[in-house]
Amino acid sequence: MPENRPDSAEAKRAAQARLVAIVLAGTMFLWLGAQWLGGRLGWDTRYVFLFDFAAIAAFVWAMVVTYQIWRGRQG
């Protein structure tokens, strides 16, 4: 009986998708925590913006990798 094993390209895409999910969830959790902590401790606005820009960078990275996964499935 043959096994239904994904090929190596499909396994790579699945691993990338899991990584994107982890990065998105972790970024959201850390960003919300930094916003809350910054408000409680009265951090200067420039430090809060630093977390905002880091979150934006992570979201842009996730979008690029998601696009690459999508394009890889088209071919």
C-alpha positions in Angstrom: 0.0 0.0 0.0 1.6 3.3 -1.1 2.0 6.1 1.5 0.7 9.5 0.8 3.9 11.4 1.5 4.3 14.9 0.2 7.2 15.7 -2.1 10.1 17.7 -0.8 8.8 20.9 -2.3 5.5 20.6 -0.6 7.1 19.7 2.7 9.3 22.8 2.4 6.2 25.0 1.7 4.5 23.5 4.7 7.5 24.3 6.9 7.6 27.9 5.6 3.8 28.2 6.3 4.3 27.0 9.8 7.2 29.5 10.3 5.0 32.3 9.0 2.2 31.4 11.4 4.7 31.4 14.3 6.2 34.7 13.3 2.7 36.3 12.9 1.5 35.1 16.2 4.7 35.9 18.1 4.9 39.4 16.5 1.3 40.2 17.5 1.8 38.9 21.0 5.1 40.8 21.5 3.8 44.0 19.9 0.7 44.0 22.1 2.8 43.3 25.1 5.2 46.1 24.3 2.3 48.6 23.7 0.8 47.7 27.1 4.1 47.8 28.9 5.1 51.0 27.3 1.8 52.6 28.4 2.2 51.3 32.0 5.8 52.4 32.3 5.5 55.7 30.5 8.1 54.9 27.8 9.1 57.6 25.5 7.3 57.6 22.2 10.4 56.8 20.1 10.8 53.5 21.9 7.2 52.6 21.3 7.7 53.4 17.6 10.7 51.2 17.6 8.4 48.2 18.5 5.9 49.4 15.8 8.6 49.4 13.1 9.9 46.0 14.2 6.3 44.6 14.0 5.8 46.2 10.6 9.1 44.6 9.4 7.9 41.2 10.6 4.5 41.6 8.9 6.1 42.6 5.6 8.5 39.6 5.9 5.5 37.3 6.5 3.6 38.8 3.5 6.6 38.2 1.2 7.1 34.6 2.3 3.3 34.0 2.0 3.5 35.4 -1.5 6.4 33.1 -2.3 4.5 30.1 -1.0 1.5 31.0 -3.0 3.5 31.5 -6.2 5.3 28.2 -5.6 2.0 26.4 -5.5 0.9 28.0 -8.8 3.7 26.4 -10.8 
